[in-house]
Amino acid sequence: MIQQIKVASSSNVSSVAGAISNIMREQTHLEVSTVGAGSLNQAVKALAIARGFLTPSGIEICITPSFKEILIEGKTKTAIKLKVEKK
């Protein structure tokens, strides 16, 4: 099963980057979910930092964005899913 991380606009970028790095050292895939511009911004910054953590270890990552419908408080929202894979 693919590990999932949900990022909010208030998420700490360094903490998210560390979590992404740790997961990608152990697994080949990861899914990062965001809803809204602020959370997407935090997720992209975290992915850039995580890439910097992983590259010296010889791990390169590739990110593929897509849309995903999710249910929040009884309402359907469109989330952006960032699929992270090892190259």
HELIX and SHEET records of a PDB file:
HELIX    1   1 VAL A   13  GLU A   26  1                                  14    
HELIX    2   2 ALA A   37  LEU A   54  1                                  18    
HELIX    3   3 THR A   55  SER A   57  5                                   3    
SHEET    1   A 4 GLN A   3  VAL A   7  0                                        
SHEET    2   A 4 HIS A  29  THR A  34  1                                        
SHEET    3   A 4 LYS A  75  LYS A  86 -1                                        
SHEET    4   A 4 ILE A  61  ILE A  72 -1                                        
END                                                                             
